[in-house]
Amino acid sequence: MEERFSGTVLRRKRDENATRPTMGEIGLNHFAPYLMNRLMARWNANLSEELREYDMTTAKMRALAVLCVSSTVTINELSVFAVTEQSTMSRTLDSLEQQGYIRRQPRVEDMRIRDVSITEEGRAAFEKVWPTMYDLFLQMFDGVDEAEYRGFISTLHKVLHNIRKHEI
């Protein structure tokens, strides 16, 4: 797509004379949500293809990734961190538990809450897929230096803070 818009995309409400640019004026290549969707769709498709070799789904990988860096989490927290619907996460956890990759235990002070933790087998399964994930990650950021990457991450955190519904 060709460059279409050379004006200011982020016209703030405080400028009373500013009108909203149209989508046609901005163009898809300058509309961040469109670009983020393209990036994540491509990342997920590439990752899903690579995970087949390990008999692992994207939802399983996300759950194991979160659990590798957390001591225990609830199913609700895991759904938020793994960006997965709670119903999908529940089915994913059933499968991971059957494989011996996770453990669900009722919380002593509230038996309705289940704490989820990773087992050594689950950690080993994730460690097998990590090199593939990291290689895809490096491919995605080819040509981006460390300072650009850190700036990008900082911007993503600001945007996430603006739109998030959960405190995590």
C-alpha positions, 0 to 999 in steps of 0.5 A: 500500500502506498503512503497516503497520510502525512498529517497528524494521526493522533489528533487530541480532543484538546485541539478544538479546531482539529477534525478527525482524519478519515481511515482513508486519509490515514491508510491502513499502514499508519493505523496501529491496530491494523498493523498489530492485528497483522503482526499477531496473526502472522506470529500466531500462524507461524508459531502454530505451524512450528508447534505441531512438531511438538504436539503442542497448541498455541493455547498450551504453549501460552499457558506453559509460558506463563506458568514457567515465570509464575509460581502459581496462578488462578485459571482467571489470571492465566486466561488474562496472561495467556490472552485466551478465553476462560472456557478455552483455557479450562479445556487446555488445562484439562489436556495439560493436566492429563499430560502431566504438565500442570497441577491444579489444587484448591486454595486452602482459604477458598476451595472454589479457587484453583491454583495452577502450577507447572510440573517438571514435565511441563517445564521440560515440554516448554523448554523444548519449544522455547528455542523455536519461539525465540528464533521466530521472535528474533526473525520478527525483530530482524533489523531492529536494534536493542534501543528500538526494541526497548522503545517499542516495548515501552510504547506497548506498555503505555497502550496496554495501560490505556486499554486494559480491563484487568489490573494484570 
